[in-house]
Amino acid sequence: MKKLIRKVSAIIILAMIPIAMHAEKVVKISSPDKKITVDLSTDKGKFGWTVNRDGAKVYTVEDVRMIVNGKTLAGDAAVKNVKQKSVSETINPVVPIKFSTIENNYTEAKINFGSYSIEMRVMNNAVAYRFVTNIKGEVTVENECFTMIPADGFTAHFQPCNSFNTSYETHYQHKEVKDWIRDNKLATIPMLLSDSNDTQLLIGESDVDDYPRMFFKGNRKGISTAFPKSPVKWEPRGDRGWTITEEGYYIAKTQGKRTFPWRFVVVTDSKGIIEQTVPAQLARKSVLTDTDWIKPGQVSWEWWNGAVPFGPDVNFRAGNNYDTYAYFIDFAAKYGVEYILLDEGWAKSTRDPYTAKPDMHLDKLIKYGKEKGVGIIIWLPWLTVEQNFDVFKKYAEWGVAGVKIDFMDHADQWMVNFYKRVMQEAAKHKLLVDMHGSFTPMGLEYEYPNFLSYEGVLGLEQMGGCRPDNTLFLPFIRNAVGAADFTPGGMNNRQPNNNQGGRPNSVASGTRAYQMALYVVLESAIQMLADNPSLYYQNDDCTRYIASVPTTWDETRALASEVGKYVIVAKRKGEKWFIGGICNGEQDEFKFNVKLDFLGDKEYKLTGYKDGINADRQAMHYNKIEQKVTKNSSIEIKMVKNGGFTAVIE
């Protein structure tokens, strides 16, 4: 695998002369293409900025401050000077989930207050800032604030939460910003704001290190920040985690000489939200020099389908035993699926990560997987990991490929640091990591690219609660900030109003073509095949297509999109292009004419899967299509309600 490389190709100093505050009250900072401008107010007591796109104001930021060691940074303080420069660089992520090459161009402004500063980057599609401090020793951060005031007419799309203890799996809600502010409820990060002109504002953060995750709440003016306090005392809660019994008065104790997390707002349209790579552009580069062992891929998963295969070749009692998981290995090997997952139930006790149930014959199973070219990933509760941190060394000795760690459900500084300790220890022993019961991406996955995916999403695991009407927001919000372990691939398909299934005959809402298209539309470096091998065998054509879809991409293009309603994307891996389209249930049929002008100067073969004529009632109805295409071709895409379309062009 390639290392994360940042090649600085051009740095042009734009303004290095201190700005006299009595002469210059507003500093203008422009994106490289001049389409986004920031009017920075530098007056004492009025520090903040306004962001404009194509000359029109889109939002204002006020009350930017941090309380450190009892003192306020920024806030009413006077700006000493502002220095600007232009930067152009190339980033090559080790694990590229959108682009293998990212052009990172921005105007940097360093806003100097003396012993600390604020660093701002104005990109062609985003504005980001962070605090930078230069204070000796450890500091106590009591709070960090900003208030974002959008222009009139924006609707907020957000995940509500009742407290900072959340799994980020609630349904999205949609309210005018003024109404959400009035509710004064907490919301998770990221949040999307949309207006009727397809202006999209994606609010998020990146490079969160030794610091809590950010949440949102309303104040009388706009959208403000909230952070969980640092836990001081806690009690274990069964085998799943802890209950915090005492909190500190602060959000973090950390080093005084450091950069703090980036806060960003992507400013673009709906297609631009899908194609943007701002979180990667703001993240740290990989600290791993050897990354050849990091192998993204697909996983055959047994929890969703109940681990009860039922084909004519099944002559064993299914369960948490060697025969069942060997059957999953055989399935994975046949279709080129890289891994299988041993979810909860493999161990004799969830508190003991070293002792498998006797019928598992785990050493024999791992050996069999290696013979078949299939790696094994093992599920663990996070508290068990914390109490047995040598488990990574032991699993590496066993030949395990990776771990899935579950039920964190906290986002305070301690838990953020737990994630990093896990990645460091796992990388030391060359183990992959998938975090479930987790918060949303924060940039650590670029620093430690063995961190392949986060859950923090309402996915197929929620059975009938996972509906296309909610999933259609994921490409614009959750996946817009990083990998999401959604666990798609159900073969037992129903329209949402007819989904009463559960394990072992689990039912997936949306049409068959919709479920197949999710592998192209949704992004995760480790992508589950959630359903039963027996059903995949019965649907061999669909399974071969799903198993052929990459989990990392060289290029991503949005072909058609409307937030929460429909999305069609084209993604390239090498010389192959994949197309994926999904829609919600708002109307009976969606029709599109899609140009293939992104293709090269060759003749190609398109093999696709579309909704059948009866898929609006019988969601398993699909048709396979094959045709020759060129860059001058257009294809007609029809999707029924909660439907989809997917194809490979090669």
N, C-alpha and C positions, 0 to 999 in steps of 0.2 A: 504494500500500500504506500501511497505517497505521503510524505509528511505535510503538515499544514505549513505552507510557504507564503510569506508576505514579501513581495518584491517591490520596493519603493522605486518607481520609475521617474517621478517628478515631484519635487518639493519647491514651490515658489513662494518666497516671502512676500506677503501682500502689505503688511503693516507691522513694523516692529518698533515704532516710535510711541512712547507713552502718550495717552490722550489726555489733554488738559480738561478736567471735568467742567470748569467754568466756561469753556469755549464749546465743548461738544457734549450735548446732553443725550443724544441718541447715536448709536453706532449701527450701521447697516452691515449685515453679513449675508452674502449671497451664495447659493449653491453654484457648483461649477457651470451648470447650464442656465443660470440666472432665473430659473422659473420659481424657485422658492427663495424668499428673502426673509430675514429676521431683523426686526427693528428692536435693538437692545437698548433699554433705558438704563443709563448709568448714574442717574442722580441719586444722591443719598436719600434713603427713605422711599424710593420709587423703583428699586431694582426689579426687573422682569423683562419680558419680551413679547412681541407680537409676531406671529408667523403668517406670511402671505403666500398665496399660490397664484401665479399669473396676475399679480396685482390686487387680488381680493383677499381680505383678511379671513383666515380660517379658525384661528384660535389665539388666545392670549394666555400667558403664564404669569402668575403673581405669587407672592408669599413664598419665594424660594429660600429655604433656610435649613440649617442643621444645628442642633443643640449638642455641643460637645464640651464635656467637663464644665457644664453649667453656663457656657457662653454661647451666644448665637453667632453662627457663621452666615455670611450674606445677610439676608433680611434687610435691616435698615442701614447696613454698613456702606461706606463709600467705596466705589471701584477706583483702584489706583491707575490701572491702565488695561487696555485690551490689545492683544497681539494676534494677528491673523496670518495664516499661511495656507497654501493650497497643497493638497496631498493626492497623489495618484499611485495606487498599488494594486497588485494582483494577489488574490488569496486562492489557494488550492486546498480545500478541506480534505482531511483524511477520509471522512465518511460523508460524501456529498449527497444530500437528500433532495437538492434542487438543481444545483449546478456544480460541475467539477472544477470550473474556473469562475471566479467572481471578481469582477472589476470593482475596486473600492475607491471611489473618487469623492472627495469632500473638501470643504473649506473648514479649517480648524480655527477656532477663536479661543484664546486663553485669557480669561477674565481674572485679573490679579487683584486680590484683596490684601496681600501682604504675606502672612504666614500660611495662607491657604488660597486656593483658586477654584474657579469653575471652568472646566474644559467643555467646549461645545463643538459639535460637528454638524455642519449643514450639508446634507447630501442632496442629490437630485430628487430624492423621494422621501426624505426624512430629516428630522431635527432631533439630535440627541445631546444630552449633557450629563456631567457627573462632577461631584466634588473631588478635589485633590487636596490632601492636607500634608503638612510638613511639621508635625508636632512630635517632640521626643517622647519615647516610652509608650505605654498603653494609655488609651483614652476610653472614656465612657460616652457613648452616643445615646442621648436621651430620646431624641426624635429627629426625624427628617421630614420636611414638608415641601409640597408645592400645590398650587391650585391651578387647574387648567379650566379656562372659560371658553367653550366653543362658540363660534358664531351661531346665530339663530338658525333653527331648522334642522338640527341634528337629532337623530334617534340613537339611543344607546343600546347595544347588544351585549349582554353580560351574563355571567353566572353568579347568582346571589349565594350568599352563605350566611348562616346565623352566627358564626364565630370564626376565629382563626383556625380552629380544628376542623378541617374539611378535606375531602378527597377530590375536590374539583370535578364532581360528577353530577352536579345538578343540571337541569335543563336550562338552556338560555332563555332569558327574558328580554323583552323588547319594549322600551319606553322612551318617550321624548325625554331629552336630558333634564329639562326643568322638572318633569314629574319624578324622575329617578332621584334627583337631588332632594326633592321634597320628602321622599320616603326615608332618607337618611339610613339606608341599609348598607351593609358591607357587600362588596363584590370582589371576585377573584381577578387576577391578572392572567391574560390580557383582556382588554375591553376594546370593542369596535364602535365607532361612531359613524353613521351614514347620513347623507342628506339626499334630497330628491334629484340633485345634479350628479349623482354618483361620485361625490367627494367622500373618500373613506379615510378615517383617522384611526389607525391601529396604535393603541397605547400599550407599551410593554417595557421590559427591562432585560438587560444582558450583563454578563460578567458579574454575577452575584457571588461574592466570595467572603466568607467569615462575616456574614451579615444576614439579617432576616429577609424573607420575601416580602414584596410590597402587595398591599391590598388597596382597594378604593372605597371611598365613602363620599357622600355629598356634603357640601357646606352651603351657606347662603348664596355663594357666588358661582360655584362650579364643582368640578371633580377634584377631590383632594386625596391625600395619601393616608394610609393607616398601616401600622406595623405591629406584629405580635411582640410582646415583651419577652425578654429572655427568661427562661424557666430557672428557678432557684432550687425548688424541691419538687419531686414527683414520686408517684407510686406506680408500680407495674399494674397493668390492667389485663389480667389473664396472660395468654401467650401472644397477644396482638400488639401490645404497646404500653403506653403509660397514660396516667392522668396527672396533669400538672396541678400541684397543690399550693404552690407559691411562686409568684412571678417577681422579678426585679422591677425597679422603676425605670429601667433603661431598655433599649432595644438591642444594644450590642456593646461588648467590651472588645476592643480590637487595637491594632497597632496604629499609632498616630501618624506615621509616615506611610501613606498608601493612597491608592485610587479607590474610590467607592463605586458602586454599581452604576451602569449607564441607565438613564431613563430616556426612552425614545418615543416619538410619535411619527409613524409612517404617514405621509400625506400623498395620496395617490387616488386611483380609481379601483374598481373591483378587480379588473385584470391585473393591475399593478400590485394589489395585495397578494395575489397568488404567486407572482413572479419575484417579489422582493426578497432580499436576503439580509436585511438589516441586522437581525440578531447575530448572524454569523460574522458580519462585518465588524461588530462591536465586541465580539468574544475574544478571549485570549487564544494565542496559537497553541498547538499541541506541545506538551512537555515530554511526550514519548518520542524517543529517537528511533526505536524499532516498532514499527506498526504493521509489519507484514503478516503477523498472526491474527490481526483483527479482520474477521470475515463476516460482514453483514450477510443476511440471508433470511430464508423463510423457516417457519417452525410448525411442525404438526403438533397440535395442542389437544389435550384430552379432556380438560375440565368442562368446557362448554357442552360437549356432546356426551358427557357421562362415562366415557371410557368403556363403552359396551359395543364393540364391533359385532356385526351379526350376519356377515356374508356366509356363503356356502363353504368357505375355507376355514371357518371358525369352529374348532372342535375342542375348545378349552373354556373354562369358567373365567369370564372376564372380571377384571378388578385390578387392584394394586398388586400386580404380580408380574413375573418375568414374561410369561406368555403374551399377556396383553401388550406390554410395552415393546416386546420384540416384534409383534404384529405392526405396531406403529412405526417401528424402525424399517420394517420391510416396505411399508407403504411409502415412507419418506424416500427410501433408496430408489424405489421404482420411478418416482416422479422428479427426482433430483432435488428434493427438499433437504436443506442443509442440516436441520436440527429437529429433535423432538424435545418436548418439555414434560418433566415430571412435576406436576402441580401438587397441591396439598393432598396428602394421603399416602405419599410414597414412604414417609418416615414412620417409625414406630411411635414417635412422639414429636409434636411440633417444637418442643423445647430442646430436642436433641438432634442436631444436624448431622450426626455421624452414624446413626444407627437406622438402617432401612428395615422395613418389614421383612421377615425371613423369606417370604415368597418372592420378593423382588430380585434376589440374587444380584445385587447391584453391580458388583465387580464383574460378573459374567455379562450383564447387560451392557455396561460401558464398553467392554471388549467387543461384544457383538456389534454394537453401533460403529465402532472404529473399523471393523472388518467390512462393514457396509458403506462406510464413508459418511456416516450420520453422527453428529455430535449430540451430547446430552446436556440439557440445561435443567438445573434443579431449583425448585421453589423453596423459599424460606421466609418466615416472618422476620421483620427487621430487628425486633427485640432479641430474638435468638441469635442473629448475626452479631449484634452489639455485645452479647454475653459470651460469644465464641468467635472472637475475631481471627483466630488461627484456622478457621474453617476454609479460608481461601487457599492457604498452603496445602491443607489436606486434600481439598478437591482437585487441586492441580496434580497432586501425586496420584490421585485416583484416575485422572484422565478426563475429568469433567470439562465441558467447553465453556460453561457460564452459569450465572445465577440469576434468578428472578426474585427480587426482594419486595416484600409487600407490607401494607398497612401503616406506612409512616404517618400520613394524615396530619402532619404538623409542618409549619413553615418558619419556625423561629430560627435564631442564629445557631443554636445547638444542632438542630436537625439539618440545616444547610451544611454545617461542618461534617455531620455524619455522612452525607452523600459523598463529600470529597474524600473522607477517610476510606470509604468503601471503594471508590474508584482507584485510589492510590494503591490500596492493598490488592485489589483484583488485578490491576495492571502489573503489579510486581510479579504476580503468578500467572499472567497471561490468561485471564478469565474475562469473558464478556459479561455485561451487566444490563439487565432490564429492570427498571424501577416501577413497581405497581403501588397502588394506594399512595400516589405521589403527587407532588405539586407539578406545575407546568415547567417547560424548559427554561433554563437560566444561564446557559452558556458553558456550563461545566462539560458538556458533551464534546466541545471543541478542544478544551484543554486536555481532557482524557477521552479520546475517541473510542475507547473500549466501552464507553457508556452509550449503548446503541439506541435506547428508547426510554421514554417516560410514558406512564399511563396518564393520569390527570385528565381524563376524557370520559364522557358518557359514551361508552362503546357497546359492541354487540353482547358483551358480558351481561348487560342489563336486560337481555331477552326482549320481551314486548315493550319495555320502557325505552328501547333504542329505536327511534322512529326517524325516517328520512327528513321530516320537517325540522328536526333538531340537527341531524347530521349534516344537512346542507349548509350550516353555518361553520362547520369545522374548517373547511379550506380557507375561510376568510378570517378566522379568529385563532382557534387552537393550533391547527397545522401551520398557520402563518408564522408562529414563533418557534416551531421545531417539531421533532418526531413525536408521533402519538401512537401508542400501542392500542389500536382500536379493535383488533382481533376480528377481521371480516371473514367472509367465505362460507356463509350458511347455504346449504343446498335445499333445505326444506323451506321454501319461500312462500310468504303470504303478504297480502296487502295488510297494512297496519291494523285496520279495524277487524281483522280476522286472525290475529296472532294470539292464540291461547296456549302455545306450546311451552314445554319445559323439558329439562333433561329426563331421560336420554334422547327424546325426540324433540330437540330444541328447534325453535322456529325463528327465522330471520325475516324481519319486516323489509319490504321492498322486493322488486322482481329479481329473477335470476340474473338478468343482465346488469341490474343495479349492483348486486353483490359482487359480481365479477369485476365491474368497473371500479369498485372501491380500491382494488389493488393498484390501480393506476392513479386515481384521484388522491387518495390519502397517502401520507408520507410517514414511513417508519423504516429505519435501517434493519429492524428485525420484525418481520411481518408474519402474523399467525395464520395458519389454516385451521379455523376453529372447529370444523365439522368432523364427522365420523369417517374414518377411512372407508367404511363400507358404502357410505353414500357417495364419496368421491369416486370409488371404483365404479359405481352404478352410473356415474356422470363423467365418464372418462374424458370426453372431449373438453368439457368445461374445466376439468381438473388439470389437464395438460396445459391449457391456456393459462390458468391461474399460476401454476408452478413455473411458467416461463417468464412471468413478469418480474423485472429486477426490483431490488429494494433500495438501490442507489441510482442516481441519474446524472448524466452529463449536461442535460439542458431541459428546461421547463418552459412551456409556452401556454398561456391562457388563450383559448380560442373563442370562448363565449362565457359570459358570467353575469349573474345578478345575485347579490348577496342574499343567501338563504333560500333562493328559488331554484337556480340551476347553475351548473358549472361544467364546461368541457375543456379538457386540457390535452396537450400533446407533450410527451416526454421522450427524450432520446437517450438511449444507452448504446454507445458505439455507433453502428450504422443502422440500428433498428429504431423505429419510432413506435410508441404505444399511444393510443388515444383512449381516454376515459371520460365518460359523461354521466352525470347523475342529476335527478330533479326531485322536487318535492311533490306533495299531493295537492297543490293549489289549483291545478287545472287538469283536465282529462288527458291532454296530449301537448307535448312540446315539440316544435319542429325547428330545425336549423339547417342551413346550407353552409357547410364548412369547407373553406379552401385549404388545399394541401400545398400551398406555395412555400412552406418551410422545407420541403423535400429537395434532394439534390437533383442533378441532371441525369437521372437514370429512370428506368421503368421499374416499378415496384409491384409486389403482390400484397394486397390487403386481405387479411383474414379477420372477420369480426363477428360479434355476437350482439344481437339487437332484441328488443322486446317483441314478443309475438303478438299477433293481432288480438289475442284474448288475455294478454298479460295483466290488463287492468282488473280482471276477475280471477284468473288462474295465474298467479304470479310466477309460476315455474315455466310458463310458456316463453320460449325464446326461439330465434332463428339464427342459424349460422350463415354468414355471407362470405363470398370470395370474389375478388375482382382485381384487375390490373389498374394501377393508378400512376400518375406522374405529378410533377409539381404544378401542372396546369389543370389538374383535376379538382373537382369539388365533390363532396359526398353529402348526401342527405341523411340527417340523423333525426329519427323520430323516437321519442321516449314517452311511454304512457305515464300516468301519475305514479309517483314513487318508483320510477323506472330508470333505465340506464342503457348505455351503449359502450362497447369497448372493442378495440381492434389492435392488431399488430401490423405494421407496415415494414416489409423487408424486401 
